[in-house]
Amino acid sequence: MSGVTFMSVPGAVAVGHFAYLQIVMGYFAGYFVIVYVLLPIYYKMNLISIYTYLEDRFGIWTYKTGASFFMVSRILGASIRLLLVANVFQFLIFDAWGVPFFVTVFISIAAIWLYTYKGGVKTIVWTDTFLSFFMLLSLCVTVYYIADALHLTEKGGLFSTVANSEYSQIFFFDDLTKGNNFFRQFLVGMFVTIGMTGLDQDLMQKNLSCKNIKEAQKNMISFSFIMVVVNVIFLVLGATLYMYADKMGIGIPELDGKVRTDLLFPHIALHSGFPIIMAVLFILGLIAAAYASADSALASLTTSFCVDFLNIKKMPLENQKKWKDRGHIIMSVVLLFTIVILKELVSDSAIDSILFFAGFTYGPLIGFYAFGIFTKRQLKKDYHSLLSSGLAIVLSIFVYSFQEELFGFDYKIKHEMIIFNSLMTFVFMYLFSKKEIK
């Protein structure tokens, strides 16, 4: 959970109502695929980087290609999450002080770099636990204050009002061509979780640091239930935010000439006459949500860069430390400039942008692992994995760009690109494969 969960999920309630829970149900199913399919493989092979599975199964080309997809995926995902938070600080604080956006981003990344440099995964796990506490505290206190302002703090008043509001519809089964259809969103959620969690060095690095596979599985299963409950509370927050905005005549804020539902929560928290404790807790919760996601992203990018590309395990110990430090700085700089570039390019809500990009980056990764796990075929040439994923991405871009002409009806593929890309990568790998396996 990140700043995207903290602001983009409540912000999406205005248009999507509680339909996001359909995706969350897909997330829930995806976690059990990770627990009972992927984690046993990782622990059996005693992996540090999960992408070394691809080297063992296919070869060096597939290994490097898979690690490259992770690098691109995590850089984009972490940058969008930090961009959202940097936008809020710029909008609320630094614009008034005349501080350039670049400096705002630099300060954010420098703070993350400092404490991830001094510690490792253990430091990140403890720090994230502390940050998560503040995120959830901020969430609960904010819901209480807004409910109190709406006179809904009596027993059952808040949840019954939200349940009877226009925002509370969860399930949409009627039209398969619409983006909020249950089956489309459930499948997207499941594939997104398998890709963005189960095949992501960032999230798996924490699970692989558990004492054994049973502890890792317990960690993942317990989180899957907590994740559902927390997302329900975020959606309830979203409904109360819009009910409060309607009552008080508050419009959705704009940034750079664009309406940004992501900014409604911070706008109300800081500028609507609530007690100062709510503003303080919002800032703490936002920082906590952002840093709890970004610190592990920076650490995992450094790990992947050093292990998967620099191959520091084969270096002398003194060189390993030197190149790890250099890799940490390089990844920090890459994040800094990616955020600045994305600010000019991204116009959708943060959660929409992350799910969209995931289709083109995590999709091929899912195809690689699915082909490796569920078939016993071997690629004719190792580099055919790169060719397969490249063809799948080109085909996906073509289908996305010309979908109206191809399908002839109002069916908009967007977040489903992760499913399409996974399937096409699998198909192309099958076409470039033979029966024998090493």
Helices and strands as residue ranges (DSSP letters): H 3-3, I 4-8, H 9-11, H 13-16, H 20-33, I 34-38, H 39-45, H 52-57, H 60-89, I 90-94, H 95-97, H 101-118, H 121-149, H 157-163, H 182-193, I 194-198, H 201-208, H 213-248, E 254-255, E 258-259, G 261-263, H 264-271, H 276-304, I 305-309, G 312-314, H 317-345, H 350-374, E 378-379, H 384-401, H 403-407, H 417-431, E 433-434
